[in-house]
Amino acid sequence: MAITLHFTKGHGTGNDFVLFTDPEGEIELTPTQIANICDRHFGVGADGIIRAVRSRSLPDGAAALEEDSAAEWFMDYHNADGSIAEMCGNGIRVYARYLLAEGLVHFADGDTLAIGTRGGVRDLQQGRNGFQVDLGRWKLDGGEPLVRAREVPVARPGLGISVGNPHVVVALADEAELDSADLSYIPIIEPSPEEGANVEFVVPRDPLVKDGIGRIRMRVHERGSGETLSCGTGAVAAALATRYWAGSAAPDQWRVDVPGGTVGVRMFPAEDGEHVSLSGPAELVYTGALELD
C-alpha cells in the first residue's frame, strides 16, 4: 500500500536532513526507503532523516520521559544509509526549527525546549542566530586509536570522545594536509570501535586563540553518512580534543569552521560535571511530498 510522505528539507551549516511528522509513530520507514530518500541522485538527498514523533509513541522515548517529563517530542534520527544514530548536534537544531514552524511547540527567546534523543534528553534555547543546545556531559571514551585516511601520508593518533555518540578526533599537520584528505573513503580506525565512530580531522587557526576564543578548522567523515559539510557533535568533539591537547590555559569557548559554515562551542560547569553546548544556524529550505510503496 502506497503512502504519501509530506516532508521538509532543512540544514544546519550544510548538514542537511529530511524531516517529517508522525506524532503517533505510525510510519516505519525501512533502511532501504531511508537510503533511497537520502540518495542525492535518485532521491531528495540528505545526510539523514528525522521523524518528529511523540516520546510516548515509541519504546526509545520512554527513557526520555523518565529523564524529563517535559520531553514531549523525540528526535528519531537515522543516518543516510538507514542506520540508527544516537544524536545529531546540527540535526537537533534543525528539528527544533521544524517543530516551531509546524506549530508543534511554542517557545520564545530564553525559553527552554526539552527534546528526547537516543543519547538522552537535550535542552535547547533559541537566539538571534539560530539555536543553542546543551549536549550534556562529555567524556574521553575510546582511547587513542590510530587513524588511516586516504591521501593522508601516515597513520595519525586520534582521541576518542563521546558526546552522546562516538567520535575520534585527529590532528593534522596543516591546512594543506586537511584539504588533501580524501574523505569519500571511510577512515580506518585501529582498533576498530564496535559501534563505529565519526572521525574528525582538525587543524588550528593562526593564532589558535583570538579575543579569548579558540579557533579551529575541521572536516568530518560521519558514520553511516560519509563526508558531510558539517557535524555538530563532531565540532564539539573537535573543540574538546583541541582544548585537551592545548592544556589548562586553553579557553572554554571555541569557533569551529566547517565546509558549510561556522558553529560555536562552549564548555561550562554544571551540577553533574562539565557540560558542552553547540550553537549555530538552522534553516528550513523547502517542503515536498513523496509517494512511497
C-alpha positions as a Markdown table, in Angstrom:
| # | Residue | x | y | z |
|---|---|---|---|---|
| 1 | Met | 0.0 | 0.0 | 0.0 |
| 2 | Ala | 1.4 | 3.4 | -1.0 |
| 3 | Ile | 1.7 | 6.3 | 1.4 |
| 4 | Thr | 2.3 | 9.9 | 0.8 |
| 5 | Leu | 5.1 | 11.3 | 2.9 |
| 6 | His | 4.9 | 15.0 | 3.4 |
| 7 | Phe | 8.4 | 16.3 | 4.3 |
| 8 | Thr | 10.5 | 19.4 | 4.9 |
| 9 | Lys | 14.2 | 19.8 | 3.8 |
| 10 | Gly | 16.4 | 21.6 | 6.3 |
| 11 | His | 20.1 | 22.1 | 7.1 |
| 12 | Gly | 22.5 | 23.4 | 9.8 |
| 13 | Thr | 25.7 | 24.8 | 8.2 |
| 14 | Gly | 25.1 | 22.5 | 5.2 |
| 15 | Asn | 24.5 | 19.3 | 7.2 |
| 16 | Asp | 21.1 | 18.5 | 5.6 |
| 17 | Phe | 18.1 | 16.5 | 6.7 |
| 18 | Val | 14.6 | 15.3 | 5.5 |
| 19 | Leu | 12.1 | 15.8 | 8.3 |
| 20 | Phe | 8.5 | 14.6 | 8.6 |
| 21 | Thr | 5.8 | 14.5 | 11.3 |
| 22 | Asp | 4.5 | 11.2 | 12.7 |
| 23 | Pro | 3.2 | 12.0 | 16.2 |
| 24 | Glu | 1.8 | 8.6 | 17.0 |
| 25 | Gly | 4.7 | 6.6 | 15.5 |
| 26 | Glu | 2.6 | 5.0 | 12.7 |
| 27 | Ile | 5.1 | 5.4 | 9.8 |
| 28 | Glu | 8.0 | 3.0 | 10.0 |
| 29 | Leu | 10.4 | 3.6 | 7.1 |
| 30 | Thr | 12.7 | 0.7 | 6.2 |
| 31 | Pro | 16.5 | 1.3 | 6.0 |
| 32 | Thr | 16.2 | 0.8 | 2.2 |
| 33 | Gln | 13.5 | 3.5 | 2.0 |
| 34 | Ile | 15.6 | 5.9 | 4.1 |
| 35 | Ala | 18.7 | 5.3 | 1.9 |
| 36 | Asn | 16.6 | 5.9 | -1.2 |
| 37 | Ile | 15.2 | 9.2 | 0.1 |
| 38 | Cys | 18.7 | 10.4 | 1.1 |
| 39 | Asp | 20.2 | 9.4 | -2.2 |
| 40 | Arg | 21.5 | 12.6 | -3.8 |
| 41 | His | 20.9 | 11.4 | -7.4 |
| 42 | Phe | 17.7 | 9.4 | -7.2 |
| 43 | Gly | 16.1 | 10.8 | -4.0 |
| 44 | Val | 15.6 | 14.0 | -2.2 |
| 45 | Gly | 19.2 | 14.0 | -0.9 |
| 46 | Ala | 20.2 | 14.3 | 2.7 |
| 47 | Asp | 22.7 | 13.3 | 5.4 |
| 48 | Gly | 19.9 | 11.8 | 7.4 |
| 49 | Ile | 16.2 | 11.6 | 8.1 |
| 50 | Ile | 14.5 | 13.0 | 11.3 |
| 51 | Arg | 11.0 | 11.8 | 12.3 |
| 52 | Ala | 9.0 | 14.0 | 14.6 |
| 53 | Val | 7.3 | 11.6 | 17.0 |
| 54 | Arg | 6.0 | 12.0 | 20.5 |
| 55 | Ser | 8.2 | 10.3 | 23.1 |
| 56 | Arg | 5.3 | 8.3 | 24.4 |
| 57 | Ser | 4.7 | 6.7 | 21.0 |
| 58 | Leu | 7.9 | 4.7 | 20.7 |
| 59 | Pro | 10.0 | 2.5 | 23.1 |
| 60 | Asp | 13.1 | 4.6 | 23.0 |
| 61 | Gly | 11.0 | 7.6 | 24.1 |
| 62 | Ala | 10.1 | 6.0 | 27.5 |
| 63 | Ala | 13.7 | 6.6 | 28.8 |
| 64 | Ala | 13.5 | 10.3 | 27.6 |
| 65 | Leu | 10.2 | 10.8 | 29.5 |
| 66 | Glu | 11.6 | 9.2 | 32.6 |
| 67 | Glu | 14.6 | 11.5 | 32.4 |
| 68 | Asp | 12.5 | 14.6 | 31.8 |
| 69 | Ser | 8.7 | 14.6 | 31.6 |
| 70 | Ala | 8.8 | 17.8 | 29.5 |
| 71 | Ala | 10.5 | 15.9 | 26.6 |
| 72 | Glu | 7.2 | 15.5 | 24.7 |
| 73 | Trp | 8.9 | 15.2 | 21.3 |
| 74 | Phe | 11.6 | 12.7 | 20.4 |
| 75 | Met | 14.1 | 13.1 | 17.6 |
| 76 | Asp | 14.0 | 9.8 | 15.8 |
| 77 | Tyr | 17.2 | 10.1 | 13.7 |
| 78 | His | 18.6 | 7.8 | 11.0 |
| 79 | Asn | 21.8 | 8.2 | 9.0 |
| 80 | Ala | 21.7 | 8.3 | 5.2 |
| 81 | Asp | 22.4 | 4.6 | 5.0 |
| 82 | Gly | 19.3 | 3.8 | 7.1 |
| 83 | Ser | 21.2 | 3.0 | 10.3 |
| 84 | Ile | 20.1 | 4.5 | 13.6 |
| 85 | Ala | 22.1 | 7.2 | 15.3 |
| 86 | Glu | 22.1 | 8.3 | 18.9 |
| 87 | Met | 22.2 | 12.1 | 18.4 |
| 88 | Cys | 23.0 | 14.8 | 15.9 |
| 89 | Gly | 24.0 | 18.3 | 17.0 |
| 90 | Asn | 23.1 | 20.1 | 13.8 |
| 91 | Gly | 20.0 | 17.9 | 13.3 |
| 92 | Ile | 18.5 | 18.7 | 16.7 |
| 93 | Arg | 18.7 | 22.4 | 16.0 |
| 94 | Val | 17.0 | 21.9 | 12.6 |
| 95 | Tyr | 14.5 | 19.7 | 14.4 |
| 96 | Ala | 13.7 | 22.5 | 16.8 |
| 97 | Arg | 13.2 | 24.9 | 14.0 |
| 98 | Tyr | 10.9 | 22.4 | 12.3 |
| 99 | Leu | 8.8 | 21.8 | 15.4 |
| 100 | Leu | 8.3 | 25.6 | 15.7 |
| 101 | Ala | 7.5 | 26.0 | 12.0 |
| 102 | Glu | 4.9 | 23.2 | 12.2 |
| 103 | Gly | 3.3 | 24.7 | 15.3 |
| 104 | Leu | 4.1 | 21.5 | 17.3 |
| 105 | Val | 5.8 | 23.5 | 20.0 |
| 106 | His | 5.8 | 27.1 | 21.2 |
| 107 | Phe | 8.7 | 28.8 | 23.0 |
| 108 | Ala | 10.2 | 32.2 | 22.9 |
| 109 | Asp | 13.8 | 33.5 | 23.2 |
| 110 | Gly | 15.1 | 32.5 | 26.6 |
| 111 | Asp | 12.7 | 29.6 | 27.0 |
| 112 | Thr | 14.0 | 26.0 | 27.1 |
| 113 | Leu | 12.8 | 23.2 | 24.9 |
| 114 | Ala | 13.5 | 19.6 | 26.0 |
| 115 | Ile | 13.8 | 17.1 | 23.2 |
| 116 | Gly | 14.3 | 13.3 | 23.7 |
| 117 | Thr | 17.1 | 11.5 | 21.8 |
| 118 | Arg | 18.7 | 8.1 | 22.0 |
| 119 | Gly | 21.7 | 9.9 | 23.6 |
| 120 | Gly | 19.5 | 11.4 | 26.3 |
| 121 | Val | 17.3 | 14.5 | 26.7 |
| 122 | Arg | 18.8 | 17.6 | 25.2 |
| 123 | Asp | 17.7 | 21.2 | 26.2 |
| 124 | Leu | 17.6 | 23.9 | 23.5 |
| 125 | Gln | 17.3 | 27.7 | 23.6 |
| 126 | Gln | 16.5 | 30.0 | 20.7 |
| 127 | Gly | 18.6 | 33.0 | 19.9 |
| 128 | Arg | 19.0 | 35.6 | 17.1 |
| 129 | Asn | 21.3 | 33.4 | 15.0 |
| 130 | Gly | 19.7 | 30.0 | 15.5 |
| 131 | Phe | 19.7 | 27.7 | 18.4 |
| 132 | Gln | 21.9 | 26.6 | 21.2 |
| 133 | Val | 21.7 | 23.0 | 22.5 |
| 134 | Asp | 23.2 | 21.7 | 25.8 |
| 135 | Leu | 24.7 | 18.4 | 24.8 |
| 136 | Gly | 25.2 | 17.4 | 28.5 |
| 137 | Arg | 28.3 | 15.8 | 29.9 |
| 138 | Trp | 31.1 | 14.6 | 27.7 |
| 139 | Lys | 33.8 | 12.1 | 28.3 |
| 140 | Leu | 37.0 | 10.7 | 27.0 |
| 141 | Asp | 36.0 | 7.4 | 25.5 |
| 142 | Gly | 37.7 | 5.1 | 23.1 |
| 143 | Gly | 41.4 | 5.7 | 23.9 |
| 144 | Glu | 43.8 | 6.9 | 21.3 |
| 145 | Pro | 43.4 | 4.7 | 18.3 |
| 146 | Leu | 45.4 | 5.0 | 15.1 |
| 147 | Val | 43.5 | 6.5 | 12.1 |
| 148 | Arg | 44.4 | 6.0 | 8.5 |
| 149 | Ala | 42.8 | 8.2 | 5.8 |
| 150 | Arg | 43.3 | 8.2 | 2.1 |
| 151 | Glu | 45.8 | 10.9 | 0.9 |
| 152 | Val | 47.0 | 11.5 | 4.5 |
| 153 | Pro | 50.6 | 10.3 | 4.3 |
| 154 | Val | 50.9 | 8.3 | 7.6 |
| 155 | Ala | 48.5 | 7.0 | 10.2 |
| 156 | Arg | 47.8 | 9.5 | 13.0 |
| 157 | Pro | 46.8 | 9.0 | 16.6 |
| 158 | Gly | 43.2 | 10.1 | 17.4 |
| 159 | Leu | 41.4 | 10.9 | 20.6 |
| 160 | Gly | 38.2 | 9.1 | 21.4 |
| 161 | Ile | 35.4 | 11.4 | 22.8 |
| 162 | Ser | 31.7 | 10.7 | 23.5 |
| 163 | Val | 29.1 | 13.5 | 23.5 |
| 164 | Gly | 26.2 | 11.0 | 23.4 |
| 165 | Asn | 27.6 | 9.5 | 20.2 |
| 166 | Pro | 31.2 | 8.3 | 19.5 |
| 167 | His | 33.9 | 10.4 | 17.9 |
| 168 | Val | 37.6 | 10.0 | 17.1 |
| 169 | Val | 39.4 | 13.4 | 16.6 |
| 170 | Val | 42.7 | 13.5 | 14.6 |
| 171 | Ala | 45.1 | 16.5 | 14.5 |
| 172 | Leu | 46.7 | 17.1 | 11.1 |
| 173 | Ala | 49.9 | 19.0 | 10.3 |
| 174 | Asp | 48.5 | 21.9 | 8.4 |
| 175 | Glu | 45.6 | 23.1 | 6.2 |
| 176 | Ala | 47.1 | 21.7 | 3.0 |
| 177 | Glu | 47.0 | 18.2 | 4.6 |
| 178 | Leu | 43.4 | 18.8 | 5.7 |
| 179 | Asp | 42.4 | 19.9 | 2.2 |
| 180 | Ser | 44.1 | 16.9 | 0.6 |
| 181 | Ala | 42.5 | 14.2 | 2.7 |
| 182 | Asp | 40.0 | 12.1 | 0.6 |
| 183 | Leu | 37.1 | 11.5 | 2.9 |
| 184 | Ser | 35.0 | 9.9 | 0.3 |
| 185 | Tyr | 36.6 | 6.7 | 1.7 |
| 186 | Ile | 35.9 | 5.5 | 5.2 |
| 187 | Pro | 38.8 | 6.2 | 7.5 |
| 188 | Ile | 40.3 | 3.1 | 9.1 |
| 189 | Ile | 40.4 | 3.2 | 12.9 |
| 190 | Glu | 42.7 | 0.7 | 14.6 |
| 191 | Pro | 41.5 | -0.9 | 16.9 |
| 192 | Ser | 38.0 | -0.5 | 15.3 |
| 193 | Pro | 35.2 | 0.7 | 17.6 |
| 194 | Glu | 32.5 | -1.9 | 17.9 |
| 195 | Glu | 29.8 | 0.6 | 17.0 |
| 196 | Gly | 31.9 | 2.6 | 14.7 |
| 197 | Ala | 32.6 | 6.3 | 15.1 |
| 198 | Asn | 32.5 | 9.7 | 13.4 |
| 199 | Val | 36.1 | 10.8 | 12.5 |
| 200 | Glu | 37.0 | 14.5 | 12.7 |
| 201 | Phe | 40.2 | 15.9 | 11.2 |
| 202 | Val | 41.3 | 19.2 | 12.6 |
| 203 | Val | 43.9 | 22.0 | 12.3 |
| 204 | Pro | 44.3 | 25.1 | 14.4 |
| 205 | Arg | 43.8 | 28.6 | 13.1 |
| 206 | Asp | 46.6 | 31.1 | 13.4 |
| 207 | Pro | 46.6 | 32.2 | 16.1 |
| 208 | Leu | 44.8 | 29.4 | 17.9 |
| 209 | Val | 43.2 | 31.9 | 20.4 |
| 210 | Lys | 41.9 | 35.3 | 19.4 |
| 211 | Asp | 40.0 | 37.6 | 21.8 |
| 212 | Gly | 39.7 | 34.7 | 24.3 |
| 213 | Ile | 38.1 | 32.3 | 21.8 |
| 214 | Gly | 39.8 | 29.2 | 20.4 |
| 215 | Arg | 39.6 | 28.8 | 16.6 |
| 216 | Ile | 39.9 | 25.6 | 14.6 |
| 217 | Arg | 39.0 | 24.2 | 11.2 |
| 218 | Met | 37.5 | 20.8 | 10.7 |
| 219 | Arg | 36.4 | 18.2 | 8.2 |
| 220 | Val | 34.5 | 15.1 | 9.1 |
| 221 | His | 33.5 | 11.6 | 7.9 |
| 222 | Glu | 30.2 | 10.7 | 9.6 |
| 223 | Arg | 29.4 | 7.1 | 10.5 |
| 224 | Gly | 26.7 | 6.0 | 8.1 |
| 225 | Ser | 26.7 | 9.2 | 6.0 |
| 226 | Gly | 30.2 | 9.8 | 4.6 |
| 227 | Glu | 31.8 | 13.2 | 4.5 |
| 228 | Thr | 29.3 | 15.9 | 5.4 |
| 229 | Leu | 29.6 | 19.7 | 5.2 |
| 230 | Ser | 29.2 | 19.9 | 8.9 |
| 231 | Cys | 28.7 | 17.8 | 12.0 |
| 232 | Gly | 27.5 | 19.4 | 15.2 |
| 233 | Thr | 28.6 | 16.8 | 17.7 |
| 234 | Gly | 31.8 | 16.4 | 15.7 |
| 235 | Ala | 32.6 | 20.1 | 16.0 |
| 236 | Val | 32.1 | 19.8 | 19.8 |
| 237 | Ala | 34.4 | 16.8 | 19.9 |
| 238 | Ala | 37.0 | 18.6 | 17.8 |
| 239 | Ala | 36.9 | 21.6 | 20.2 |
| 240 | Leu | 37.1 | 19.4 | 23.3 |
| 241 | Ala | 40.1 | 17.4 | 21.8 |
| 242 | Thr | 41.9 | 20.6 | 20.9 |
| 243 | Arg | 41.4 | 22.1 | 24.3 |
| 244 | Tyr | 42.6 | 18.8 | 25.8 |
| 245 | Trp | 45.8 | 18.9 | 23.7 |
| 246 | Ala | 46.4 | 22.6 | 24.3 |
| 247 | Gly | 46.4 | 22.2 | 28.1 |
| 248 | Ser | 44.9 | 24.0 | 31.1 |
| 249 | Ala | 45.4 | 27.5 | 29.7 |
| 250 | Ala | 43.1 | 26.8 | 26.7 |
| 251 | Pro | 39.8 | 28.7 | 26.6 |
| 252 | Asp | 36.3 | 27.2 | 27.1 |
| 253 | Gln | 34.8 | 29.0 | 24.1 |
| 254 | Trp | 35.6 | 27.9 | 20.5 |
| 255 | Arg | 34.8 | 28.8 | 17.0 |
| 256 | Val | 34.8 | 25.8 | 14.6 |
| 257 | Asp | 34.9 | 26.4 | 10.9 |
| 258 | Val | 33.5 | 23.6 | 8.8 |
| 259 | Pro | 33.0 | 23.5 | 5.0 |
| 260 | Gly | 29.3 | 24.5 | 5.4 |
| 261 | Gly | 29.9 | 27.5 | 7.8 |
| 262 | Thr | 30.8 | 28.1 | 11.4 |
| 263 | Val | 29.4 | 26.9 | 14.7 |
| 264 | Gly | 30.2 | 27.8 | 18.3 |
| 265 | Val | 31.1 | 25.5 | 21.2 |
| 266 | Arg | 31.2 | 26.4 | 24.9 |
| 267 | Met | 32.2 | 24.3 | 27.9 |
| 268 | Phe | 30.7 | 25.2 | 31.2 |
| 269 | Pro | 30.3 | 23.7 | 34.7 |
| 270 | Ala | 27.0 | 22.0 | 35.8 |
| 271 | Glu | 25.9 | 20.1 | 38.9 |
| 272 | Asp | 26.7 | 16.7 | 37.4 |
| 273 | Gly | 30.0 | 17.8 | 35.9 |
| 274 | Glu | 31.2 | 19.8 | 32.9 |
| 275 | His | 28.7 | 20.2 | 30.1 |
| 276 | Val | 29.3 | 21.4 | 26.5 |
| 277 | Ser | 26.9 | 23.3 | 24.2 |
| 278 | Leu | 26.7 | 23.9 | 20.5 |
| 279 | Ser | 25.3 | 27.0 | 18.8 |
| 280 | Gly | 24.6 | 27.7 | 15.2 |
| 281 | Pro | 22.1 | 28.4 | 12.5 |
| 282 | Ala | 19.2 | 26.1 | 11.5 |
| 283 | Glu | 17.3 | 26.7 | 8.2 |
| 284 | Leu | 14.3 | 25.1 | 6.6 |
| 285 | Val | 14.6 | 25.1 | 2.8 |
| 286 | Tyr | 11.6 | 23.6 | 1.1 |
| 287 | Thr | 8.6 | 21.2 | 1.5 |
| 288 | Gly | 7.5 | 18.4 | -0.7 |
| 289 | Ala | 5.7 | 15.1 | -0.9 |
| 290 | Leu | 6.9 | 11.6 | -1.8 |
| 291 | Glu | 4.9 | 8.6 | -2.9 |
| 292 | Leu | 6.3 | 5.5 | -1.1 |
| 293 | Asp | 5.4 | 1.8 | -1.5 |
